[in-house]
């Protein structure tokens, strides 16, 4: 009986473990004058060093792509017109920040 309980407990942990350790991408951007800085990372607090952050116009043309530095930051000059910034970590859904939110 005791072994069955242990087995059921272990099976439950294996079934739930992907959900317990799931984390999602996060991005916070701010604009000062013509400079935009974004911090990217994950909900568990880990950094996204080397992950790409992309800047698109509203026609979905890629204007700029940079990789997050050792502090998980990217910085670039604000383009003319309407744009949005995207952080796609490669899993889950990408995070987007619209120029109107800066």
C-alpha positions as CSV (number, residue, x, y, z in Angstrom):
1,X,0.0,0.0,0.0
2,X,2.8,2.4,0.9
3,X,4.6,1.7,-2.4
4,X,1.4,2.4,-4.3
5,X,1.1,5.8,-2.6
6,X,4.7,6.7,-3.4
7,X,4.2,5.6,-7.0
8,X,1.0,7.7,-7.3
9,X,2.9,10.7,-5.8
10,X,5.8,10.3,-8.2
11,X,3.4,10.0,-11.2
12,X,1.6,13.1,-10.1
13,X,4.8,15.1,-9.9
14,X,6.0,13.9,-13.3
15,X,2.6,14.9,-14.8
16,X,2.6,18.4,-13.2
17,X,6.3,19.2,-13.5
18,X,6.2,21.0,-16.9
19,X,3.6,23.3,-15.4
20,X,5.5,23.9,-12.2
21,X,8.6,25.1,-14.0
22,X,7.0,27.0,-16.9
23,X,8.0,30.6,-17.2
24,X,7.0,33.2,-19.8
25,X,8.9,35.9,-21.6
26,X,8.7,39.5,-20.3
27,X,9.8,42.9,-21.8
28,X,9.7,46.3,-20.3
29,X,10.6,49.3,-22.6
30,X,11.0,53.0,-21.9
31,X,11.8,56.0,-24.2
32,X,13.9,59.0,-23.2
33,X,14.2,61.6,-25.9
34,X,15.0,59.6,-29.1
35,X,16.5,56.6,-27.3
36,X,14.5,53.4,-26.4
37,X,15.8,50.9,-23.9
38,X,14.2,47.5,-23.3
39,X,14.9,45.0,-20.6
40,X,14.0,41.4,-21.5
41,X,13.8,38.3,-19.4
42,X,11.5,35.6,-18.0
43,X,8.9,35.5,-15.3
44,X,11.2,33.4,-13.1
45,X,13.6,36.3,-12.9
46,X,16.2,34.8,-15.3
47,X,17.8,37.0,-18.0
48,X,17.5,36.6,-21.7
49,X,21.1,37.3,-22.6
50,X,21.7,36.9,-26.4
51,X,18.0,36.7,-27.2
52,X,16.8,38.8,-30.2
53,X,14.6,41.9,-29.8
54,X,13.1,43.1,-33.1
55,X,11.7,46.5,-34.1
56,X,9.0,46.4,-36.8
57,X,6.9,49.0,-38.6
58,X,3.2,48.6,-38.9
59,X,3.7,46.9,-42.4
60,X,5.6,44.2,-40.5
61,X,9.0,45.2,-42.1
62,X,11.9,44.4,-39.9
63,X,13.6,47.7,-39.1
64,X,16.2,46.6,-36.6
65,X,17.2,43.5,-34.6
66,X,19.5,43.5,-31.6
67,X,20.5,40.8,-29.1
68,X,20.2,41.4,-25.4
69,X,23.5,42.2,-23.7
70,X,24.9,40.7,-20.5
71,X,22.4,42.7,-18.5
72,X,19.5,41.6,-20.7
73,X,19.1,45.0,-22.2
74,X,18.8,46.4,-25.7
75,X,19.0,50.1,-26.7
76,X,18.3,51.8,-30.0
77,X,17.2,55.0,-31.6
78,X,13.4,55.5,-32.1
79,X,12.5,55.4,-35.7
80,X,10.1,57.8,-37.5
81,X,6.5,56.8,-37.7
82,X,4.6,53.9,-36.1
83,X,6.4,50.8,-34.8
84,X,6.3,48.0,-32.3
85,X,9.0,46.1,-30.5
86,X,8.9,42.3,-30.2
87,X,10.7,39.9,-27.9
88,X,10.3,36.3,-29.1
89,X,12.2,34.0,-26.7
90,X,11.5,31.0,-28.9
91,X,8.9,29.4,-26.7
92,X,5.5,30.5,-25.5
93,X,4.2,33.6,-27.2
94,X,6.2,36.7,-28.2
95,X,5.9,39.9,-26.2
96,X,5.1,43.1,-28.1
97,X,5.3,46.7,-27.0
98,X,3.6,49.3,-29.2
99,X,5.2,52.7,-29.7
100,X,2.2,54.3,-28.1
101,X,2.9,52.4,-24.8
102,X,6.4,54.0,-24.4
